């Protein structure tokens, strides 16, 4: 499984997404949209907006949060095959 996480240091939902992955021992490659050339543009090209965090799981783009509701713990636990640890 290859997991990319598009994020930024200032993003609260990004920090929560990475905490979730770290708690479950899920390896990922972080791509900071503020420091990686072309990263913000890639997010926009694939999602139609500058919305982070974004997961790219084996080439499939996934928004792991819902605006106004935060990180989607249950959905991401199921998708990644792990138990829910908030």
TAMONOR-V69634 format. One record per residue. N is the residue number from 1. RES is the residue in three letters. PSI is psi in degrees with one decimal (999 if undefined). OMEGA is omega in whole degrees, 0 to 359 (none if undefined). Layout:
n:N res:RES psi:PSI omega:OMEGA
n:N res:RES psi:PSI omega:OMEGA
This chain:
n:1 res:UNK psi:129.5 omega:175
n:2 res:UNK psi:124.4 omega:181
n:3 res:UNK psi:122.1 omega:172
n:4 res:UNK psi:142.9 omega:178
n:5 res:UNK psi:112.1 omega:175
n:6 res:UNK psi:125.7 omega:186
n:7 res:UNK psi:-178.3 omega:173
n:8 res:UNK psi:152.6 omega:183
n:9 res:UNK psi:-34.3 omega:184
n:10 res:UNK psi:-6.4 omega:188
n:11 res:UNK psi:111.9 omega:180
n:12 res:UNK psi:-43.5 omega:179
n:13 res:UNK psi:-32.6 omega:177
n:14 res:UNK psi:-44.2 omega:179
n:15 res:UNK psi:-40.8 omega:179
n:16 res:UNK psi:-40.5 omega:178
n:17 res:UNK psi:-44.2 omega:180
n:18 res:UNK psi:-36.1 omega:175
n:19 res:UNK psi:-43.8 omega:179
n:20 res:UNK psi:-49.1 omega:181
n:21 res:UNK psi:-43.5 omega:180
n:22 res:UNK psi:-41.2 omega:179
n:23 res:UNK psi:-33.2 omega:182
n:24 res:UNK psi:0.9 omega:179
n:25 res:UNK psi:30.5 omega:180
n:26 res:UNK psi:120.3 omega:180
n:27 res:UNK psi:140.5 omega:178
n:28 res:UNK psi:161.2 omega:174
n:29 res:UNK psi:122.9 omega:180
n:30 res:UNK psi:135.8 omega:176
n:31 res:UNK psi:108.6 omega:182
n:32 res:UNK psi:119.6 omega:184
n:33 res:UNK psi:-16.0 omega:180
n:34 res:UNK psi:-26.2 omega:186
n:35 res:UNK psi:-12.0 omega:181
n:36 res:UNK psi:114.0 omega:181
n:37 res:UNK psi:130.1 omega:177
n:38 res:UNK psi:-7.3 omega:184
n:39 res:UNK psi:-45.8 omega:179
n:40 res:UNK psi:-39.4 omega:179
n:41 res:UNK psi:-36.1 omega:178
n:42 res:UNK psi:-41.8 omega:178
n:43 res:UNK psi:-47.1 omega:180
n:44 res:UNK psi:-42.7 omega:181
n:45 res:UNK psi:-35.4 omega:184
n:46 res:UNK psi:-24.6 omega:184
n:47 res:UNK psi:-16.2 omega:182
n:48 res:UNK psi:2.5 omega:180
n:49 res:UNK psi:165.5 omega:178
n:50 res:UNK psi:75.3 omega:184
n:51 res:UNK psi:120.9 omega:177
n:52 res:UNK psi:155.2 omega:4
n:53 res:UNK psi:157.2 omega:171
n:54 res:UNK psi:135.6 omega:172
n:55 res:UNK psi:142.5 omega:170
n:56 res:UNK psi:103.5 omega:184
n:57 res:UNK psi:109.8 omega:182
n:58 res:UNK psi:43.1 omega:176
n:59 res:UNK psi:-6.8 omega:181
n:60 res:UNK psi:123.6 omega:181
n:61 res:UNK psi:132.5 omega:183
n:62 res:UNK psi:131.4 omega:175
n:63 res:UNK psi:109.6 omega:187
n:64 res:UNK psi:14.9 omega:180
n:65 res:UNK psi:164.3 omega:176
n:66 res:UNK psi:122.7 omega:181
n:67 res:UNK psi:132.2 omega:180
n:68 res:UNK psi:-10.9 omega:181
n:69 res:UNK psi:-19.4 omega:178
n:70 res:UNK psi:-161.6 omega:185
n:71 res:UNK psi:140.1 omega:182
n:72 res:UNK psi:78.1 omega:185
n:73 res:UNK psi:-54.7 omega:185
n:74 res:UNK psi:-44.5 omega:181
n:75 res:UNK psi:-42.3 omega:181
n:76 res:UNK psi:-35.1 omega:176
n:77 res:UNK psi:-43.5 omega:179
n:78 res:UNK psi:-46.8 omega:181
n:79 res:UNK psi:-40.1 omega:184
n:80 res:UNK psi:-1.6 omega:176
n:81 res:UNK psi:39.5 omega:179
n:82 res:UNK psi:164.6 omega:175
n:83 res:UNK psi:158.1 omega:180
n:84 res:UNK psi:114.8 omega:173
n:85 res:UNK psi:98.1 omega:182
n:86 res:UNK psi:999 omega:none
